[in-house]
Amino acid sequence: MAANPRRGLEFRWAFNSSSTSSRRRRDDDDDVDDDDNDNDDDSEDLIDIPRSQFSEHGFKSILTYTAHTRLDYGTVICAATNEVGESQDDGMCVFKIVPAGR
């Protein structure tokens, strides 16, 4: 992912495995059933990838990702924030990690 300008630049990489993620109950609504909100924002299910696992080179961030088990397949996303603002859906990187041959 590349972003410009660099002032205040921060990158975020995250992972979502549809096979292991389940809808989390919201603190403000303990009566919500896990299956009740199929239209909820999936960002609740994103797991941040630690900064130690990706590199930043000026205006770019690079993640090398290898799936080792079936739980490692899913969606990897990247986003950036700088002094202009946060990347929107159309400016985010989305990588679908699937087993070979699918």
C-alpha positions in Angstrom: 0.0 0.0 0.0 1.3 3.5 -0.8 0.1 6.8 0.7 1.0 10.5 0.3 1.6 12.9 2.1 3.8 11.3 4.7 3.1 13.6 7.6 1.1 11.7 10.2 1.2 8.6 8.1 0.2 5.3 9.8 -0.4 2.0 8.1 -2.8 -0.8 9.4 -2.9 -4.4 8.3 -5.6 -6.7 9.6 -6.9 -10.2 9.1 -10.3 -11.8 9.0 -10.9 -15.5 8.8 -14.6 -16.2 8.1 -14.1 -19.8 9.2 -13.1 -18.7 12.7 -14.7 -15.3 13.3 -18.0 -15.0 14.9 -20.0 -11.9 15.6 -19.0 -10.5 18.9 -21.6 -9.1 21.3 -21.6 -5.4 21.6 -21.0 -4.0 25.1 -24.0 -1.6 24.6 -26.4 -4.4 23.7 -26.0 -7.7 25.7 -29.2 -9.1 24.2 -27.9 -9.2 20.7 -27.7 -12.8 19.4 -24.6 -13.7 17.3 -26.8 -14.5 14.3 -29.2 -11.5 14.6 -27.0 -8.8 12.9 -25.9 -10.2 9.6 -25.5 -6.7 8.2 -23.2 -5.6 11.0 -19.8 -4.0 10.1 -17.3 -6.9 9.7 -14.5 -4.7 11.2 -15.5 -6.2 14.6 -14.0 -9.4 13.3 -10.7 -8.0 12.1 -7.6 -9.0 14.0 -4.8 -6.4 13.7 -1.5 -7.7 12.4 1.3 -6.5 14.7 3.7 -3.9 13.3 6.5 -6.3 13.8 5.1 -8.4 10.9 5.1 -5.7 8.2 7.6 -3.1 7.0 7.2 0.5 6.2 9.4 2.2 3.5 8.6 5.9 3.2 5.2 6.1 1.6 4.8 2.3 1.3 4.0 -0.6 3.7 4.7 -4.2 2.8 3.3 -7.4 4.4 4.6 -10.8 3.5 1.9 -13.3 4.4 2.0 -17.1 4.3 -0.8 -19.3 5.2 0.4 -22.3 7.2 -2.9 -23.8 8.4 -6.6 -23.7 7.3 -7.2 -21.0 9.9 -4.7 -18.7 8.0 -7.0 -18.4 5.0 -9.4 -15.5 4.9 -9.1 -11.8 4.1 -6.1 -9.5 4.7 -6.7 -5.8 4.5 -4.5 -2.8 4.6 -5.4 0.9 5.2 -3.5 4.1 5.8 -4.2 7.3 7.7 -2.3 10.6 7.3 -2.9 14.3 7.8 -5.5 14.3 5.0 -7.5 11.5 6.6 -8.2 7.8 6.6 -8.3 5.6 3.5 -11.9 4.8 2.5 -13.2 1.5 1.3 -12.2 2.2 -2.3 -8.6 3.1 -1.2 -8.0 0.0 1.0 -6.2 -3.1 -0.2 -8.1 -6.3 0.1 -6.5 -9.7 -0.4 -8.5 -12.9 -0.4 -6.2 -15.7 0.8 -7.5 -19.0 -0.5 -6.0 -22.5 -0.9 -4.4 -23.2 -4.2 -6.7 -24.6 -6.8 -9.8 -22.9 -5.5 
